[in-house]
């Protein structure tokens, strides 16, 4: 990775030009940097900008855009592989929303990608009040938001994490926290309505253990799009009349981010940032992200907030 000066983009009719203040750092970023997985490889053409999501201020609007005006503080998930590690990006207006009014640009930049996956997971899992929801990888960027979204819906939330994250997850509202390394892991899980596997690390054995704890008619949702469900796993779910789903990509991004902003403004959801790096230290951020032990999110600060 290296910083390069390029021409400032010009927004198309349905786009906005965003003066970027912060970009999230996500596992997908280093996967793309390393050459991608089977899903991503066909789309990767060099040179390529990294970064999936971020926050900034509207600098210009395309001729067809009516939702925003210059100076609006926005956050979003721009055009696929458009690269948010940048001072300016042009992106479709439908991929952005007004950011929560009680957070900084750095906090807002950490939200979109992980929040949309967690939000989608709660929707696909049909999470509701009184349900027992198991969130695997609860300490990560997606998982900690899923804990908060599930609690906001009135669910009883069980999170799996390393012991260092137990207190952190209890503070976010988790009712139980289980050490994923515990040899009694399987016996500690029971009567689960919904499993949301938010871990970035696919593990068939863990999938099977969690599916085994589902109630009849339960729901299993995973973020691991590049790791399809095996026939054996699907057979196990079929015996329980349970269903398995991968998170979708065809979300209404603007509406979802607007709904998420309301929860954040109401104090029901908090943004957890592990560390903020300046843009020129993106390499260091990737090194930390690749440890797969980041609590919450890493952020690149592209410019200082006034």
Order of alpha helices (4+ residues) and beta strands (2+ residues): beta-alpha-beta-beta-beta-beta-alpha-alpha-beta-alpha-beta-alpha-beta-beta-alpha-beta-alpha-beta-alpha-beta-alpha-beta
